[in-house]
Amino acid sequence: MVSPDPVSYWIVLIDIEDFSLRPENAQATLHDELYEVVALALGRAGLTYADCRVQDRGDGMLMLVPVETSPVRLLRELQRGLDDALLAHRAKYNEVHRMRLRVGLNQGLVRREGKRWTGAAINDLARLVDAGPVKQVLAEARRALLVLVVSENVHTSVVLGGYPGIDPAAYLPADFVTKHGEPRRGWVTVPGYAAPPGLPANPGEPPGRAIGGAQAPGGGAGGAGGGIGTGSPVPPPTLTARDVTGGQIAVGDGAKVVGRDEVAGNVYYVNMPADER
């Protein structure tokens, strides 16, 4: 049987912090209350559950929002609506039933496989929401009730668009490496904070794969849905003339002579033969 063609959606993934550590009665309350909280936030964005595809995940939910929905309104009102709804929830319950959320937003193709929705965009978002740096931000932002992480494409197309109600300065990148050695970057914000705590203000370039295809330093982040370690930003590899003998490596423009070694064009020659100088 041929699988149906994939469909493009805005993808929202929500996880309740420390859900598995709560007593069973608290888990049941949190599960039911999550749907009330999200319903209020959807209403702020002009949506209802009937407009979306919803998949229950026990400790959270996956929502597929129609792609024609305004991403600016979705991002802005989802964040504000969830924060307001969580404040109302907090006023009704004690600390054991306190709800704090990790929320992710991505956009991409999704395919229906039986009762499940699958796709690389969902897998990538699950890794972002469950990444160690994102968990650490929520742990350090003690007065916050949620942390929001968006994918690179959402950050570029929506956050950086200069739209009302969305402050690009409130987002910082969170870099990590999956257990398969795949570098990932998400963009994190926390309502009520000028910038998310626990992330470097100047992290540098996005992480890259280590030389030779080996896993870069920084720990594993696991697959979709769990198993994600703390991770850390991955520094770019650094080479010096001592690391290269009788070989050559590529470098960018603006080459210059260093000692007796020479750089010509885009090739770095070490101990260049005299008849080729």
ZADO-1210 file (C-alpha; in nm, 4 decimals, padded with zeros to 6 digits):
<atoms>
<atom x="00.0000" y="00.0000" z="00.0000" code="MET" pos="1"/>
<atom x="00.1375" y="00.3372" z="-00.1035" code="VAL" pos="2"/>
<atom x="00.1753" y="00.5885" z="00.1794" code="SER" pos="3"/>
<atom x="-00.0180" y="00.9126" z="00.1380" code="PRO" pos="4"/>
<atom x="00.1711" y="01.2218" z="00.0279" code="ASP" pos="5"/>
<atom x="00.3006" y="01.4395" z="00.3109" code="PRO" pos="6"/>
<atom x="00.1250" y="01.7632" z="00.4021" code="VAL" pos="7"/>
<atom x="00.2818" y="02.0852" z="00.5299" code="SER" pos="8"/>
<atom x="00.1877" y="02.1997" z="00.8817" code="TYR" pos="9"/>
<atom x="00.2974" y="02.4289" z="01.1593" code="TRP" pos="10"/>
<atom x="00.4084" y="02.1812" z="01.4242" code="ILE" pos="11"/>
<atom x="00.3674" y="02.2494" z="01.7966" code="VAL" pos="12"/>
<atom x="00.5144" y="02.0104" z="02.0525" code="LEU" pos="13"/>
<atom x="00.4485" y="02.0497" z="02.4254" code="ILE" pos="14"/>
<atom x="00.6033" y="01.8584" z="02.7170" code="ASP" pos="15"/>
<atom x="00.5271" y="01.8954" z="03.0892" code="ILE" pos="16"/>
<atom x="00.8393" y="01.9418" z="03.3003" code="GLU" pos="17"/>
<atom x="00.9184" y="01.6527" z="03.5406" code="ASP" pos="18"/>
<atom x="00.5924" y="01.4741" z="03.4574" code="PHE" pos="19"/>
<atom x="00.7225" y="01.1250" z="03.5377" code="SER" pos="20"/>
<atom x="00.8409" y="01.2401" z="03.8820" code="LEU" pos="21"/>
<atom x="00.4894" y="01.3344" z="03.9979" code="ARG" pos="22"/>
<atom x="00.2488" y="01.1094" z="04.1914" code="PRO" pos="23"/>
<atom x="-00.0086" y="00.9313" z="03.9761" code="GLU" pos="24"/>
<atom x="-00.2975" y="01.1512" z="04.0871" code="ASN" pos="25"/>
<atom x="-00.0925" y="01.4606" z="04.0008" code="ALA" pos="26"/>
<atom x="-00.0081" y="01.3171" z="03.6589" code="GLN" pos="27"/>
<atom x="-00.3770" y="01.2665" z="03.5857" code="ALA" pos="28"/>
<atom x="-00.4574" y="01.6234" z="03.6879" code="THR" pos="29"/>
<atom x="-00.1723" y="01.7673" z="03.4837" code="LEU" pos="30"/>
<atom x="-00.2725" y="01.5648" z="03.1767" code="HIS" pos="31"/>
<atom x="-00.6295" y="01.6953" z="03.1875" code="ASP" pos="32"/>
<atom x="-00.5299" y="02.0495" z="03.2760" code="GLU" pos="33"/>
<atom x="-00.2843" y="02.0646" z="02.9858" code="LEU" pos="34"/>
<atom x="-00.5738" y="02.0434" z="02.7415" code="TYR" pos="35"/>
<atom x="-00.7486" y="02.3303" z="02.9191" code="GLU" pos="36"/>
<atom x="-00.4324" y="02.5414" z="02.9152" code="VAL" pos="37"/>
<atom x="-00.3655" y="02.4785" z="02.5453" code="VAL" pos="38"/>
<atom x="-00.7305" y="02.5428" z="02.4522" code="ALA" pos="39"/>
<atom x="-00.7067" y="02.8903" z="02.6048" code="LEU" pos="40"/>
<atom x="-00.3820" y="02.9594" z="02.4175" code="ALA" pos="41"/>
<atom x="-00.5274" y="02.8387" z="02.0874" code="LEU" pos="42"/>
<atom x="-00.8222" y="03.0702" z="02.1380" code="GLY" pos="43"/>
<atom x="-00.5821" y="03.3640" z="02.1614" code="ARG" pos="44"/>
<atom x="-00.4495" y="03.2630" z="01.8187" code="ALA" pos="45"/>
<atom x="-00.8012" y="03.2323" z="01.6754" code="GLY" pos="46"/>
<atom x="-00.7929" y="02.8508" z="01.6718" code="LEU" pos="47"/>
<atom x="-00.9678" y="02.5559" z="01.8361" code="THR" pos="48"/>
<atom x="-00.8781" y="02.1899" z="01.8702" code="TYR" pos="49"/>
<atom x="-01.1168" y="02.1230" z="01.5807" code="ALA" pos="50"/>
<atom x="-00.8860" y="02.3249" z="01.3545" code="ASP" pos="51"/>
<atom x="-00.5794" y="02.1154" z="01.4417" code="CYS" pos="52"/>
<atom x="-00.4597" y="01.7577" z="01.4400" code="ARG" pos="53"/>
<atom x="-00.3785" y="01.6536" z="01.7958" code="VAL" pos="54"/>
<atom x="-00.1794" y="01.3521" z="01.9122" code="GLN" pos="55"/>
<atom x="-00.1691" y="01.2763" z="02.2854" code="ASP" pos="56"/>
<atom x="00.1791" y="01.1974" z="02.4191" code="ARG" pos="57"/>
<atom x="00.0946" y="01.1266" z="02.7836" code="GLY" pos="58"/>
<atom x="00.3269" y="01.3892" z="02.9283" code="ASP" pos="59"/>
<atom x="00.2407" y="01.6361" z="02.6547" code="GLY" pos="60"/>
<atom x="00.0912" y="01.6693" z="02.3097" code="MET" pos="61"/>
<atom x="00.1753" y="01.7095" z="01.9432" code="LEU" pos="62"/>
<atom x="-00.0372" y="01.9561" z="01.7461" code="MET" pos="63"/>
<atom x="-00.0427" y="02.0083" z="01.3718" code="LEU" pos="64"/>
<atom x="-00.1729" y="02.3538" z="01.2884" code="VAL" pos="65"/>
<atom x="-00.2975" y="02.4318" z="00.9334" code="PRO" pos="66"/>
<atom x="-00.0167" y="02.5852" z="00.7302" code="VAL" pos="67"/>
<atom x="-00.2374" y="02.8770" z="00.6229" code="GLU" pos="68"/>
<atom x="-00.2431" y="02.9961" z="00.9856" code="THR" pos="69"/>
<atom x="-00.0459" y="03.3166" z="01.0349" code="SER" pos="70"/>
<atom x="00.2884" y="03.2074" z="01.1861" code="PRO" pos="71"/>
<atom x="00.3342" y="03.5497" z="01.3455" code="VAL" pos="72"/>
<atom x="00.0011" y="03.5312" z="01.5250" code="ARG" pos="73"/>
<atom x="00.0587" y="03.1660" z="01.6163" code="LEU" pos="74"/>
<atom x="00.4018" y="03.2301" z="01.7682" code="LEU" pos="75"/>
<atom x="00.3041" y="03.5513" z="01.9460" code="ARG" pos="76"/>
<atom x="-00.0314" y="03.4403" z="02.0858" code="GLU" pos="77"/>
<atom x="00.0710" y="03.0832" z="02.1653" code="LEU" pos="78"/>
<atom x="00.3486" y="03.2158" z="02.3888" code="GLN" pos="79"/>
<atom x="00.1332" y="03.4797" z="02.5546" code="ARG" pos="80"/>
<atom x="-00.1736" y="03.2568" z="02.5819" code="GLY" pos="81"/>
<atom x="00.0157" y="02.9667" z="02.7380" code="LEU" pos="82"/>
<atom x="00.1840" y="03.1956" z="02.9882" code="ASP" pos="83"/>
<atom x="-00.1477" y="03.3510" z="03.0949" code="ASP" pos="84"/>
<atom x="-00.3221" y="03.0122" z="03.1136" code="ALA" pos="85"/>
<atom x="-00.0390" y="02.8653" z="03.3209" code="LEU" pos="86"/>
<atom x="-00.0650" y="03.1548" z="03.5651" code="LEU" pos="87"/>
<atom x="-00.4356" y="03.0811" z="03.6065" code="ALA" pos="88"/>
<atom x="-00.3574" y="02.7108" z="03.6564" code="HIS" pos="89"/>
<atom x="-00.0969" y="02.7919" z="03.9203" code="ARG" pos="90"/>
<atom x="-00.3517" y="02.9887" z="04.1208" code="ALA" pos="91"/>
<atom x="-00.5731" y="02.6780" z="04.1485" code="LYS" pos="92"/>
<atom x="-00.3195" y="02.4114" z="04.2454" code="TYR" pos="93"/>
<atom x="-00.0450" y="02.3422" z="04.4959" code="ASN" pos="94"/>
<atom x="00.3233" y="02.2846" z="04.4161" code="GLU" pos="95"/>
<atom x="00.2791" y="01.9118" z="04.3485" code="VAL" pos="96"/>
<atom x="00.0379" y="01.9965" z="04.0650" code="HIS" pos="97"/>
<atom x="00.2394" y="02.2904" z="03.9352" code="ARG" pos="98"/>
<atom x="00.2699" y="02.2892" z="03.5567" code="MET" pos="99"/>
<atom x="00.5708" y="02.4192" z="03.3643" code="ARG" pos="100"/>
<atom x="00.6113" y="02.3509" z="02.9945" code="LEU" pos="101"/>
<atom x="00.8735" y="02.3092" z="02.7250" code="ARG" pos="102"/>
<atom x="00.7137" y="02.4224" z="02.3987" code="VAL" pos="103"/>
<atom x="00.8527" y="02.3912" z="02.0463" code="GLY" pos="104"/>
<atom x="00.7485" y="02.5310" z="01.7091" code="LEU" pos="105"/>
<atom x="00.8602" y="02.4106" z="01.3673" code="ASN" pos="106"/>
<atom x="00.7206" y="02.3962" z="01.0158" code="GLN" pos="107"/>
<atom x="00.7519" y="02.1135" z="00.7650" code="GLY" pos="108"/>
<atom x="00.6096" y="01.8106" z="00.5889" code="LEU" pos="109"/>
<atom x="00.4188" y="01.5513" z="00.7911" code="VAL" pos="110"/>
<atom x="00.2889" y="01.2098" z="00.6856" code="ARG" pos="111"/>
<atom x="00.0056" y="01.0040" z="00.8384" code="ARG" pos="112"/>
<atom x="00.1132" y="00.6490" z="00.9259" code="GLU" pos="113"/>
<atom x="-00.1848" y="00.4664" z="01.0731" code="GLY" pos="114"/>
<atom x="-00.2769" y="00.6576" z="01.3883" code="LYS" pos="115"/>
<atom x="00.0577" y="00.8369" z="01.4055" code="ARG" pos="116"/>
<atom x="00.1937" y="01.1455" z="01.2376" code="TRP" pos="117"/>
<atom x="00.5558" y="01.1155" z="01.1314" code="THR" pos="118"/>
<atom x="00.8199" y="01.3207" z="00.9532" code="GLY" pos="119"/>
<atom x="01.1679" y="01.4650" z="00.9840" code="ALA" pos="120"/>
<atom x="01.0224" y="01.7999" z="01.0951" code="ALA" pos="121"/>
<atom x="00.8515" y="01.6296" z="01.3917" code="ILE" pos="122"/>
<atom x="01.1665" y="01.4362" z="01.4825" code="ASN" pos="123"/>
<atom x="01.3807" y="01.7501" z="01.4684" code="ASP" pos="124"/>
<atom x="01.1357" y="01.9413" z="01.6870" code="LEU" pos="125"/>
<atom x="01.1237" y="01.6577" z="01.9417" code="ALA" pos="126"/>
<atom x="01.5032" y="01.6735" z="01.9703" code="ARG" pos="127"/>
<atom x="01.4879" y="02.0491" z="02.0254" code="LEU" pos="128"/>
<atom x="01.2187" y="02.0329" z="02.2939" code="VAL" pos="129"/>
<atom x="01.3997" y="01.7501" z="02.4759" code="ASP" pos="130"/>
<atom x="01.7522" y="01.8926" z="02.4370" code="ALA" pos="131"/>
<atom x="01.9654" y="01.9345" z="02.7461" code="GLY" pos="132"/>
<atom x="02.0255" y="02.3104" z="02.7001" code="PRO" pos="133"/>
<atom x="01.6499" y="02.3741" z="02.6709" code="VAL" pos="134"/>
<atom x="01.5789" y="02.1766" z="02.9887" code="LYS" pos="135"/>
<atom x="01.8570" y="02.3654" z="03.1643" code="GLN" pos="136"/>
<atom x="01.7094" y="02.7029" z="03.0660" code="VAL" pos="137"/>
<atom x="01.3730" y="02.6108" z="03.2205" code="LEU" pos="138"/>
<atom x="01.5479" y="02.4791" z="03.5322" code="ALA" pos="139"/>
<atom x="01.7347" y="02.8091" z="03.5775" code="GLU" pos="140"/>
<atom x="01.4389" y="03.0339" z="03.4912" code="ALA" pos="141"/>
<atom x="01.2653" y="02.9562" z="03.8203" code="ARG" pos="142"/>
<atom x="01.0011" y="03.2295" z="03.7999" code="ARG" pos="143"/>
<atom x="00.9028" y="03.1285" z="03.4443" code="ALA" pos="144"/>
<atom x="00.6239" y="02.8851" z="03.3610" code="LEU" pos="145"/>
<atom x="00.7437" y="02.7887" z="03.0142" code="LEU" pos="146"/>
<atom x="01.0361" y="02.7919" z="02.7760" code="VAL" pos="147"/>
<atom x="00.9796" y="02.8197" z="02.4013" code="LEU" pos="148"/>
<atom x="01.2219" y="02.6844" z="02.1419" code="VAL" pos="149"/>
<atom x="01.1836" y="02.7370" z="01.7669" code="VAL" pos="150"/>
<atom x="01.3678" y="02.5800" z="01.4766" code="SER" pos="151"/>
<atom x="01.6224" y="02.7620" z="01.2622" code="GLU" pos="152"/>
<atom x="01.3754" y="02.8137" z="00.9775" code="ASN" pos="153"/>
<atom x="01.1068" y="02.9561" z="01.2094" code="VAL" pos="154"/>
<atom x="01.3647" y="03.1849" z="01.3692" code="HIS" pos="155"/>
<atom x="01.4808" y="03.3114" z="01.0295" code="THR" pos="156"/>
<atom x="01.1387" y="03.3528" z="00.8683" code="SER" pos="157"/>
<atom x="00.9289" y="03.4655" z="01.1668" code="VAL" pos="158"/>
<atom x="01.1360" y="03.5824" z="01.4648" code="VAL" pos="159"/>
<atom x="01.3763" y="03.7927" z="01.2589" code="LEU" pos="160"/>
<atom x="01.0962" y="03.9392" z="01.0500" code="GLY" pos="161"/>
<atom x="01.0527" y="04.2434" z="01.2743" code="GLY" pos="162"/>
<atom x="00.6847" y="04.1719" z="01.3376" code="TYR" pos="163"/>
<atom x="00.4950" y="04.3392" z="01.6252" code="PRO" pos="164"/>
<atom x="00.4991" y="04.1489" z="01.9531" code="GLY" pos="165"/>
<atom x="00.8025" y="03.9339" z="01.8685" code="ILE" pos="166"/>
<atom x="01.1379" y="04.0519" z="02.0036" code="ASP" pos="167"/>
<atom x="01.4392" y="03.8900" z="01.8310" code="PRO" pos="168"/>
<atom x="01.6672" y="04.0081" z="02.1144" code="ALA" pos="169"/>
<atom x="01.4781" y="03.7814" z="02.3562" code="ALA" pos="170"/>
<atom x="01.5940" y="03.4716" z="02.1655" code="TYR" pos="171"/>
<atom x="01.9318" y="03.3014" z="02.2061" code="LEU" pos="172"/>
<atom x="02.0650" y="02.9961" z="02.0234" code="PRO" pos="173"/>
<atom x="02.0944" y="02.6615" z="02.2026" code="ALA" pos="174"/>
<atom x="02.3456" y="02.4258" z="02.0413" code="ASP" pos="175"/>
<atom x="02.3771" y="02.0542" z="02.1035" code="PHE" pos="176"/>
<atom x="02.4769" y="01.7315" z="01.9311" code="VAL" pos="177"/>
<atom x="02.2488" y="01.4276" z="01.9032" code="THR" pos="178"/>
<atom x="02.3610" y="01.0793" z="02.0042" code="LYS" pos="179"/>
<atom x="02.4186" y="01.0143" z="01.6344" code="HIS" pos="180"/>
<atom x="02.6688" y="01.2998" z="01.6138" code="GLY" pos="181"/>
<atom x="02.4279" y="01.5382" z="01.4383" code="GLU" pos="182"/>
<atom x="02.4706" y="01.9063" z="01.5309" code="PRO" pos="183"/>
<atom x="02.1504" y="02.0938" z="01.6047" code="ARG" pos="184"/>
<atom x="02.0614" y="02.4514" z="01.6898" code="ARG" pos="185"/>
<atom x="01.7344" y="02.5842" z="01.8256" code="GLY" pos="186"/>
<atom x="01.6391" y="02.9374" z="01.9306" code="TRP" pos="187"/>
<atom x="01.5095" y="02.9783" z="02.2844" code="VAL" pos="188"/>
<atom x="01.3054" y="03.2449" z="02.4630" code="THR" pos="189"/>
<atom x="01.1468" y="03.2635" z="02.8087" code="VAL" pos="190"/>
<atom x="00.8463" y="03.4871" z="02.8835" code="PRO" pos="191"/>
<atom x="00.9358" y="03.7474" z="03.1460" code="GLY" pos="192"/>
<atom x="01.3099" y="03.7320" z="03.0777" code="TYR" pos="193"/>
<atom x="01.5073" y="03.9715" z="02.8575" code="ALA" pos="194"/>
<atom x="01.7111" y="03.6690" z="02.7465" code="ALA" pos="195"/>
<atom x="01.6950" y="03.3015" z="02.8444" code="PRO" pos="196"/>
<atom x="01.9195" y="03.2281" z="03.1457" code="PRO" pos="197"/>
<atom x="02.1928" y="02.9690" z="03.1175" code="GLY" pos="198"/>
<atom x="02.2792" y="03.0300" z="02.7508" code="LEU" pos="199"/>
<atom x="02.5873" y="03.2204" z="02.6259" code="PRO" pos="200"/>
<atom x="02.5062" y="03.5578" z="02.4739" code="ALA" pos="201"/>
<atom x="02.7727" y="03.5082" z="02.2040" code="ASN" pos="202"/>
<atom x="02.7851" y="03.1354" z="02.1226" code="PRO" pos="203"/>
<atom x="02.9641" y="03.1758" z="01.7888" code="GLY" pos="204"/>
<atom x="02.8869" y="02.9824" z="01.4731" code="GLU" pos="205"/>
<atom x="02.6449" y="02.6866" z="01.4713" code="PRO" pos="206"/>
<atom x="02.8085" y="02.3552" z="01.5638" code="PRO" pos="207"/>
<atom x="02.9561" y="02.1395" z="01.2873" code="GLY" pos="208"/>
<atom x="03.0384" y="01.7746" z="01.2474" code="ARG" pos="209"/>
<atom x="03.3805" y="01.6739" z="01.3766" code="ALA" pos="210"/>
<atom x="03.6661" y="01.6065" z="01.1318" code="ILE" pos="211"/>
<atom x="03.6440" y="01.2680" z="00.9628" code="GLY" pos="212"/>
<atom x="03.2734" y="01.2255" z="01.0434" code="GLY" pos="213"/>
<atom x="03.3369" y="01.1400" z="01.4088" code="ALA" pos="214"/>
<atom x="03.1023" y="01.2704" z="01.6749" code="GLN" pos="215"/>
<atom x="03.1954" y="01.6203" z="01.7807" code="ALA" pos="216"/>
<atom x="03.2438" y="01.6894" z="02.1505" code="PRO" pos="217"/>
<atom x="02.9444" y="01.7935" z="02.3541" code="GLY" pos="218"/>
<atom x="02.7621" y="01.4727" z="02.4469" code="GLY" pos="219"/>
<atom x="02.4640" y="01.3011" z="02.2906" code="GLY" pos="220"/>
<atom x="02.1187" y="01.4424" z="02.2547" code="ALA" pos="221"/>
<atom x="01.9308" y="01.1268" z="02.1667" code="GLY" pos="222"/>
<atom x="01.6501" y="01.0589" z="01.9289" code="GLY" pos="223"/>
<atom x="01.3004" y="01.1948" z="01.9144" code="ALA" pos="224"/>
<atom x="01.0974" y="01.1694" z="02.2290" code="GLY" pos="225"/>
<atom x="01.3700" y="01.1145" z="02.4859" code="GLY" pos="226"/>
<atom x="01.7198" y="01.0030" z="02.5730" code="GLY" pos="227"/>
<atom x="01.8695" y="01.3452" z="02.5331" code="ILE" pos="228"/>
<atom x="02.1746" y="01.4374" z="02.7367" code="GLY" pos="229"/>
<atom x="02.2929" y="01.7721" z="02.8554" code="THR" pos="230"/>
<atom x="02.5062" y="01.8421" z="02.5496" code="GLY" pos="231"/>
<atom x="02.7116" y="02.1558" z="02.4989" code="SER" pos="232"/>
<atom x="02.8074" y="02.4004" z="02.2269" code="PRO" pos="233"/>
<atom x="03.0469" y="02.2439" z="01.9794" code="VAL" pos="234"/>
<atom x="03.3533" y="02.4558" z="01.8985" code="PRO" pos="235"/>
<atom x="03.4785" y="02.4594" z="01.5397" code="PRO" pos="236"/>
<atom x="03.7881" y="02.2466" z="01.4802" code="PRO" pos="237"/>
<atom x="04.1218" y="02.4303" z="01.5011" code="THR" pos="238"/>
<atom x="04.4292" y="02.3332" z="01.2993" code="LEU" pos="239"/>
<atom x="04.7819" y="02.4758" z="01.3091" code="THR" pos="240"/>
<atom x="05.0867" y="02.4213" z="01.0917" code="ALA" pos="241"/>
<atom x="05.2119" y="02.1649" z="01.3437" code="ARG" pos="242"/>
<atom x="04.9060" y="01.9499" z="01.2741" code="ASP" pos="243"/>
<atom x="04.9854" y="01.9169" z="00.9013" code="VAL" pos="244"/>
<atom x="05.2954" y="01.7507" z="00.7569" code="THR" pos="245"/>
<atom x="05.3607" y="01.7215" z="00.3831" code="GLY" pos="246"/>
<atom x="04.9974" y="01.7982" z="00.3052" code="GLY" pos="247"/>
<atom x="04.7598" y="02.0824" z="00.2406" code="GLN" pos="248"/>
<atom x="04.4315" y="02.2129" z="00.3775" code="ILE" pos="249"/>
<atom x="04.1784" y="02.4537" z="00.2317" code="ALA" pos="250"/>
<atom x="04.1390" y="02.8019" z="00.3764" code="VAL" pos="251"/>
<atom x="03.9268" y="03.1022" z="00.2865" code="GLY" pos="252"/>
<atom x="04.0073" y="03.4324" z="00.1209" code="ASP" pos="253"/>
<atom x="04.2520" y="03.6805" z="00.2641" code="GLY" pos="254"/>
<atom x="04.5442" y="03.4350" z="00.2787" code="ALA" pos="255"/>
<atom x="04.8794" y="03.5539" z="00.4095" code="LYS" pos="256"/>
<atom x="05.2342" y="03.4271" z="00.4618" code="VAL" pos="257"/>
<atom x="05.3010" y="03.2740" z="00.8042" code="VAL" pos="258"/>
<atom x="05.6723" y="03.2150" z="00.8805" code="GLY" pos="259"/>
<atom x="05.8287" y="02.9897" z="00.6152" code="ARG" pos="260"/>
<atom x="05.4935" y="02.8356" z="00.5262" code="ASP" pos="261"/>
<atom x="05.2966" y="02.9993" z="00.2481" code="GLU" pos="262"/>
<atom x="04.9305" y="03.0428" z="00.1661" code="VAL" pos="263"/>
<atom x="04.8413" y="03.0793" z="-00.2016" code="ALA" pos="264"/>
<atom x="04.4860" y="03.1198" z="-00.3289" code="GLY" pos="265"/>
<atom x="04.2652" y="02.8812" z="-00.1350" code="ASN" pos="266"/>
<atom x="04.5355" y="02.6171" z="-00.0611" code="VAL" pos="267"/>
<atom x="04.7522" y="02.6186" z="00.2493" code="TYR" pos="268"/>
<atom x="05.0940" y="02.4734" z="00.1645" code="TYR" pos="269"/>
<atom x="05.3155" y="02.3557" z="00.4476" code="VAL" pos="270"/>
<atom x="05.6923" y="02.3512" z="00.3775" code="ASN" pos="271"/>
<atom x="05.6308" y="02.4390" z="00.0141" code="MET" pos="272"/>
<atom x="05.9068" y="02.3148" z="-00.2261" code="PRO" pos="273"/>
<atom x="06.1403" y="02.5951" z="-00.3400" code="ALA" pos="274"/>
<atom x="06.0858" y="02.5254" z="-00.7117" code="ASP" pos="275"/>
<atom x="05.7100" y="02.5814" z="-00.6719" code="GLU" pos="276"/>
<atom x="05.7314" y="02.9142" z="-00.4852" code="ARG" pos="277"/>
</atoms>
